Amino acid sequence: MDLVTEITILVLAVFVGFEVISKVPTTLHTPLMSQTNAIHGIVLLGGLIVVGYSEDFLGQLIGFIAIVFGTINIVGGFMVTDRMLEMFGPKKKKPEPAAEEPKATDSTEAGS
């Protein structure tokens, strides 16, 4: 394929991806994040395969970059998913401050 065709495919993929993601209801964002983590696991596996089979420096560099970015996305995605799932769990009660004893004032001492 020539460069113009590849750029056209990239631009169309960006537009289609944006349209698909923007139409997802908010209740489905957590499952979508989990699926994205699974997809980045495949990216990580692909990067490992590229590094293992590549004999030139450029292939190893591209594979290493894929491994780094895939790992960052997986860890970050699981952190965000965990925070989103905490919203659905039971609420943590804040400890109530201890009630202070009323202090004696001049008016109460005067009556004694």
MDTraj code that builds the backbone (N, CA, C; nanometers):
import mdtraj as md
import numpy as np

residues = "MET ASP LEU VAL THR GLU ILE THR ILE LEU VAL LEU ALA VAL PHE VAL GLY PHE GLU VAL ILE SER LYS VAL PRO THR THR LEU HIS THR PRO LEU MET SER GLN THR ASN ALA ILE HIS GLY ILE VAL LEU LEU GLY GLY LEU ILE VAL VAL GLY TYR SER GLU ASP PHE LEU GLY GLN LEU ILE GLY PHE ILE ALA ILE VAL PHE GLY THR ILE ASN ILE VAL GLY GLY PHE MET VAL THR ASP ARG MET LEU GLU MET PHE GLY PRO LYS LYS LYS LYS PRO GLU PRO ALA ALA GLU GLU PRO LYS ALA THR ASP SER THR GLU ALA GLY SER".split()
xyz = np.array([
    [0.0839, -0.1182, 0.0000],
    [0.0000, 0.0000, 0.0000],
    [0.0880, 0.1240, 0.0000],
    [0.0389, 0.2273, -0.0631],
    [0.1147, 0.3517, -0.0623],
    [0.0789, 0.4334, 0.0623],
    [0.1549, 0.5370, 0.0862],
    [0.1413, 0.6165, 0.2081],
    [0.0054, 0.6857, 0.2172],
    [-0.0459, 0.7348, 0.1059],
    [-0.1750, 0.8049, 0.1070],
    [-0.2874, 0.7104, 0.1504],
    [-0.2850, 0.5877, 0.1031],
    [-0.3866, 0.4897, 0.1419],
    [-0.3776, 0.4586, 0.2910],
    [-0.2567, 0.4436, 0.3424],
    [-0.2395, 0.4137, 0.4842],
    [-0.2865, 0.5295, 0.5713],
    [-0.2561, 0.6529, 0.5312],
    [-0.3012, 0.7700, 0.6070],
    [-0.4534, 0.7811, 0.6021],
    [-0.5129, 0.7527, 0.4865],
    [-0.6588, 0.7558, 0.4738],
    [-0.7236, 0.6538, 0.5663],
    [-0.6682, 0.5338, 0.5723],
    [-0.7214, 0.4300, 0.6616],
    [-0.7082, 0.4738, 0.8073],
    [-0.5951, 0.5340, 0.8429],
    [-0.5743, 0.5809, 0.9798],
    [-0.6765, 0.6876, 1.0177],
    [-0.6968, 0.7857, 0.9298],
    [-0.7914, 0.8939, 0.9585],
    [-0.9337, 0.8395, 0.9707],
    [-0.9725, 0.7514, 0.8799],
    [-1.1062, 0.6925, 0.8881],
    [-1.1233, 0.6098, 1.0152],
    [-1.0202, 0.5372, 1.0550],
    [-1.0276, 0.4583, 1.1785],
    [-1.0435, 0.5485, 1.3007],
    [-0.9758, 0.6632, 1.2998],
    [-0.9893, 0.7579, 1.4110],
    [-1.1322, 0.8107, 1.4183],
    [-1.1884, 0.8506, 1.3041],
    [-1.3260, 0.9017, 1.3031],
    [-1.4266, 0.7950, 1.3460],
    [-1.4134, 0.6749, 1.2947],
    [-1.5059, 0.5671, 1.3314],
    [-1.4921, 0.5340, 1.4801],
    [-1.3691, 0.5263, 1.5295],
    [-1.3472, 0.4986, 1.6715],
    [-1.4072, 0.6056, 1.7606],
    [-1.3905, 0.7309, 1.7225],
    [-1.4477, 0.8406, 1.8010],
    [-1.5998, 0.8334, 1.8030],
    [-1.6599, 0.8082, 1.6893],
    [-1.8060, 0.7991, 1.6818],
    [-1.8592, 0.6818, 1.7638],
    [-1.7919, 0.5696, 1.7582],
    [-1.8377, 0.4522, 1.8340],
    [-1.8278, 0.4784, 1.9837],
    [-1.7153, 0.5318, 2.0294],
    [-1.6945, 0.5551, 2.1719],
    [-1.7876, 0.6637, 2.2242],
    [-1.8125, 0.7674, 2.1453],
    [-1.8978, 0.8765, 2.1932],
    [-2.0437, 0.8342, 2.2065],
    [-2.0837, 0.7276, 2.1413],
    [-2.2225, 0.6806, 2.1490],
    [-2.2450, 0.5804, 2.2627],
    [-2.1417, 0.5455, 2.3359],
    [-2.1547, 0.4475, 2.4444],
    [-2.2204, 0.5149, 2.5650],
    [-2.3269, 0.4557, 2.6204],
    [-2.3892, 0.5135, 2.7402],
    [-2.2938, 0.5076, 2.8595],
    [-2.3137, 0.5984, 2.9540],
    [-2.2220, 0.6070, 3.0681],
    [-2.2221, 0.4803, 3.1526],
    [-2.3318, 0.4066, 3.1540],
    [-2.3361, 0.2837, 3.2350],
    [-2.2477, 0.1734, 3.1776],
    [-2.2089, 0.1864, 3.0531],
    [-2.1264, 0.0824, 2.9907],
    [-1.9783, 0.1192, 2.9835],
    [-1.9389, 0.2309, 3.0440],
    [-1.7983, 0.2699, 3.0369],
    [-1.7073, 0.1732, 3.1121],
    [-1.7529, 0.1202, 3.2266],
    [-1.6691, 0.0269, 3.3021],
    [-1.6428, -0.1014, 3.2245],
    [-1.7445, -0.1670, 3.1655],
    [-1.7138, -0.2850, 3.0839],
    [-1.6287, -0.2508, 2.9622],
    [-1.6476, -0.1321, 2.9069],
    [-1.5668, -0.0908, 2.7923],
    [-1.4203, -0.0763, 2.8318],
    [-1.3956, -0.0232, 2.9511],
    [-1.2578, -0.0110, 2.9993],
    [-1.1949, -0.1488, 3.0166],
    [-1.2709, -0.2442, 3.0673],
    [-1.2178, -0.3794, 3.0851],
    [-1.1838, -0.4423, 2.9506],
    [-1.2674, -0.4217, 2.8511],
    [-1.2389, -0.4749, 2.7174],
    [-1.1174, -0.4065, 2.6562],
    [-1.1024, -0.2778, 2.6814],
    [-0.9852, -0.2065, 2.6314],
    [-0.8584, -0.2627, 2.6942],
    [-0.8649, -0.2978, 2.8223],
    [-0.7493, -0.3599, 2.8873],
    [-0.7147, -0.4924, 2.8209],
    [-0.8151, -0.5692, 2.7824],
    [-0.7898, -0.6965, 2.7140],
    [-0.7248, -0.6728, 2.5778],
    [-0.7705, -0.5711, 2.5069],
    [-0.7112, -0.5394, 2.3765],
    [-0.5658, -0.4974, 2.3931],
    [-0.5359, -0.4198, 2.4968],
    [-0.3973, -0.3797, 2.5178],
    [-0.3109, -0.4973, 2.5617],
    [-0.3724, -0.5981, 2.6212],
    [-0.2985, -0.7214, 2.6485],
    [-0.2535, -0.7878, 2.5197],
    [-0.3378, -0.7808, 2.4167],
    [-0.3001, -0.8351, 2.2858],
    [-0.1877, -0.7523, 2.2248],
    [-0.1940, -0.6187, 2.2419],
    [-0.0857, -0.5317, 2.1936],
    [0.0450, -0.5678, 2.2630],
    [0.0381, -0.5917, 2.3928],
    [0.1575, -0.6299, 2.4679],
    [0.2143, -0.7621, 2.4175],
    [0.1286, -0.8584, 2.3936],
    [0.1725, -0.9876, 2.3404],
    [0.2350, -0.9707, 2.2016],
    [0.1734, -0.8888, 2.1171],
    [0.2295, -0.8624, 1.9841],
    [0.3660, -0.7972, 1.9919],
    [0.3828, -0.7038, 2.0853],
    [0.5135, -0.6407, 2.1036],
    [0.6196, -0.7397, 2.1469],
    [0.5819, -0.8314, 2.2352],
    [0.6769, -0.9346, 2.2773],
    [0.7169, -1.0250, 2.1609],
    [0.6209, -1.0588, 2.0762],
    [0.6511, -1.1431, 1.9600],
    [0.7422, -1.0700, 1.8626],
    [0.7140, -0.9403, 1.8393],
    [0.7975, -0.8619, 1.7474],
    [0.9401, -0.8534, 1.7991],
    [0.9562, -0.8270, 1.9284],
    [1.0916, -0.8179, 1.9844],
    [1.1621, -0.9525, 1.9749],
    [1.0894, -1.0607, 1.9978],
    [1.1508, -1.1933, 1.9937],
    [1.1960, -1.2358, 1.8554],
    [1.1206, -1.1995, 1.7518],
    [1.1528, -1.2442, 1.6168],
    [1.2317, -1.1433, 1.5350],
    [1.2377, -1.0204, 1.5786],
    [1.3046, -0.9173, 1.4993],
    [1.4558, -0.9305, 1.5108],
    [1.5214, -0.9127, 1.3977],
    [1.6673, -0.9206, 1.3966],
    [1.7319, -0.7842, 1.3795],
    [1.6546, -0.6840, 1.3371],
    [1.7128, -0.5514, 1.3206],
    [1.6718, -0.4618, 1.4376],
    [1.7461, -0.3540, 1.4537],
    [1.7249, -0.2641, 1.5668],
    [1.5895, -0.1944, 1.5602],
    [1.5464, -0.1533, 1.4417],
    [1.4203, -0.0809, 1.4275],
    [1.3017, -0.1668, 1.4718],
    [1.3001, -0.2917, 1.4332],
    [1.1927, -0.3817, 1.4751],
    [1.1906, -0.4017, 1.6254],
    [1.3087, -0.4161, 1.6849],
    [1.3161, -0.4323, 1.8292],
    [1.2728, -0.3051, 1.9014],
    [1.3081, -0.1894, 1.8453],
    [1.2690, -0.0625, 1.9056],
    [1.1171, -0.0442, 1.9008],
    [1.0570, -0.0727, 1.7863],
    [0.9117, -0.0603, 1.7733],
    [0.8411, -0.1589, 1.8671],
    [0.8924, -0.2798, 1.8767],
    [0.8350, -0.3780, 1.9689],
    [0.8479, -0.3344, 2.1136],
    [0.9631, -0.2779, 2.1489],
    [0.9837, -0.2297, 2.2856],
    [0.8883, -0.1158, 2.3186],
    [0.8711, -0.0231, 2.2242],
    [0.7781, 0.0880, 2.2459],
    [0.6356, 0.0352, 2.2621],
    [0.5978, -0.0644, 2.1824],
    [0.4645, -0.1250, 2.1958],
    [0.4484, -0.1907, 2.3325],
    [0.5532, -0.2556, 2.3807],
    [0.5479, -0.3190, 2.5130],
    [0.5300, -0.2139, 2.6222],
    [0.6062, -0.1053, 2.6140],
    [0.5974, -0.0001, 2.7161],
    [0.4591, 0.0640, 2.7163],
    [0.4110, 0.1058, 2.5985],
    [0.2802, 0.1711, 2.5921],
    [0.1670, 0.0750, 2.6279],
    [0.1775, -0.0495, 2.5868],
    [0.0757, -0.1477, 2.6229],
    [0.0699, -0.1693, 2.7731],
    [0.1861, -0.1764, 2.8366],
    [0.1911, -0.1947, 2.9816],
    [0.1327, -0.0744, 3.0543],
    [0.1690, 0.0456, 3.0097],
    [0.1143, 0.1670, 3.0713],
    [-0.0376, 0.1694, 3.0581],
    [-0.0886, 0.1348, 2.9411],
    [-0.2333, 0.1348, 2.9203],
    [-0.3031, 0.0295, 3.0047],
    [-0.2431, -0.0870, 3.0177],
    [-0.3054, -0.1927, 3.0980],
    [-0.3115, -0.1513, 3.2449],
    [-0.1998, -0.1054, 3.2999],
    [-0.1964, -0.0667, 3.4413],
    [-0.2899, 0.0513, 3.4668],
    [-0.2816, 0.1535, 3.3829],
    [-0.3696, 0.2692, 3.3995],
    [-0.5157, 0.2334, 3.3826],
    [-0.5453, 0.1471, 3.2877],
    [-0.6835, 0.1056, 3.2660],
    [-0.7402, 0.0301, 3.3839],
    [-0.6605, -0.0577, 3.4432],
    [-0.7092, -0.1305, 3.5600],
    [-0.7254, -0.0380, 3.6804],
    [-0.6395, 0.0622, 3.6929],
    [-0.6548, 0.1576, 3.8023],
    [-0.7838, 0.2378, 3.7868],
    [-0.8103, 0.2846, 3.6659],
    [-0.9333, 0.3607, 3.6413],
    [-1.0558, 0.2718, 3.6602],
    [-1.0496, 0.1485, 3.6110],
    [-1.1622, 0.0563, 3.6274],
    [-1.1884, 0.0292, 3.7747],
    [-1.0828, 0.0131, 3.8537],
    [-1.0989, -0.0104, 3.9968],
    [-1.1659, 0.1089, 4.0642],
    [-1.1245, 0.2289, 4.0272],
    [-1.1869, 0.3485, 4.0850],
    [-1.3330, 0.3594, 4.0441],
    [-1.3641, 0.3229, 3.9208],
    [-1.5033, 0.3287, 3.8755],
    [-1.5880, 0.2244, 3.9480],
    [-1.5328, 0.1072, 3.9715],
    [-1.6083, 0.0024, 4.0409],
    [-1.6302, 0.0356, 4.1880],
    [-1.5408, 0.1155, 4.2479],
    [-1.5598, 0.1570, 4.3866],
    [-1.6849, 0.2423, 4.4021],
    [-1.7256, 0.3111, 4.2962],
    [-1.8463, 0.3935, 4.3037],
    [-1.9708, 0.3079, 4.3234],
    [-1.9674, 0.1818, 4.2793],
    [-2.0828, 0.0946, 4.2909],
    [-2.0835, 0.0150, 4.4208],
    [-1.9768, 0.0226, 4.4982],
    [-1.9678, -0.0526, 4.6228],
    [-2.0379, 0.0198, 4.7361],
    [-2.0380, -0.0417, 4.8540],
    [-2.1004, 0.0238, 4.9697],
    [-2.0218, 0.1488, 5.0084],
    [-2.0953, 0.2470, 5.0556],
    [-2.0329, 0.3734, 5.0949],
    [-1.9560, 0.3542, 5.2249],
    [-1.8374, 0.4131, 5.2316],
    [-1.7591, 0.4089, 5.3543],
    [-1.8063, 0.5225, 5.4444],
    [-1.8345, 0.4881, 5.5706],
    [-1.8808, 0.5897, 5.6646],
    [-1.7619, 0.6676, 5.7178],
    [-1.7806, 0.7984, 5.7252],
    [-1.6767, 0.8825, 5.7830],
    [-1.6886, 0.8751, 5.9347],
    [-1.5760, 0.8696, 6.0041],
    [-1.5849, 0.8659, 6.1505],
    [-1.6406, 0.9984, 6.2017],
    [-1.7385, 0.9874, 6.2942],
    [-1.7991, 1.1078, 6.3493],
    [-1.7087, 1.1632, 6.4580],
    [-1.6944, 1.2956, 6.4618],
    [-1.6105, 1.3531, 6.5676],
    [-1.6793, 1.3361, 6.7032],
    [-1.5990, 1.3165, 6.8056],
    [-1.6536, 1.2981, 6.9401],
    [-1.7192, 1.4279, 6.9847],
    [-1.8344, 1.4156, 7.0501],
    [-1.9061, 1.5341, 7.0976],
    [-1.8300, 1.5936, 7.2151],
    [-1.8151, 1.7246, 7.2117],
    [-1.7438, 1.7922, 7.3198],
    [-1.8402, 1.8190, 7.4345],
    [-1.7868, 1.8136, 7.5570],
    [-1.8690, 1.8441, 7.6734],
    [-1.8916, 1.9942, 7.6783],
    [-2.0128, 2.0355, 7.7162],
    [-2.0379, 2.1800, 7.7233],
    [-1.9512, 2.2430, 7.8316],
    [-1.8992, 2.3579, 7.7999],
    [-1.8136, 2.4287, 7.8952],
    [-1.9005, 2.5138, 7.9872],
    [-1.8557, 2.5263, 8.1082],
    [-1.9290, 2.6083, 8.2043],
    [-1.9114, 2.7547, 8.1684],
    [-2.0207, 2.8290, 8.1766],
    [-2.0150, 2.9726, 8.1493],
    [-2.0376, 3.0475, 8.2787],
    [-2.0192, 3.1751, 8.2745],
    [-2.0359, 3.2574, 8.3945],
    [-2.1792, 3.2527, 8.4461],
    [-2.2780, 3.2416, 8.3563],
    [-2.4183, 3.2429, 8.3993],
    [-2.4536, 3.1160, 8.4760],
    [-2.3961, 3.0021, 8.4428],
    [-2.4270, 2.8794, 8.5162],
    [-2.3536, 2.8746, 8.6489],
    [-2.2367, 2.9357, 8.6569],
    [-2.1618, 2.9353, 8.7818],
    [-2.2200, 3.0355, 8.8804],
    [-2.2825, 3.1379, 8.8316],
    [-2.3361, 3.2410, 8.9198],
    [-2.4539, 3.1893, 9.0011],
    [-2.5288, 3.0947, 8.9467],
    [-2.6459, 3.0423, 9.0162],
    [-2.6097, 2.9480, 9.1288],
    [-2.4841, 2.9079, 9.1457],
    [-2.4453, 2.8111, 9.2469],
    [-2.4248, 2.8715, 9.3794],
])
top = md.Topology()
chain = top.add_chain()
for i, resn in enumerate(residues, 1):
    res = top.add_residue(resn, chain, resSeq=i)
    for name in ("N", "CA", "C"):
        top.add_atom(name, md.element.get_by_symbol(name[0]), res)
traj = md.Trajectory(xyz[None], top)
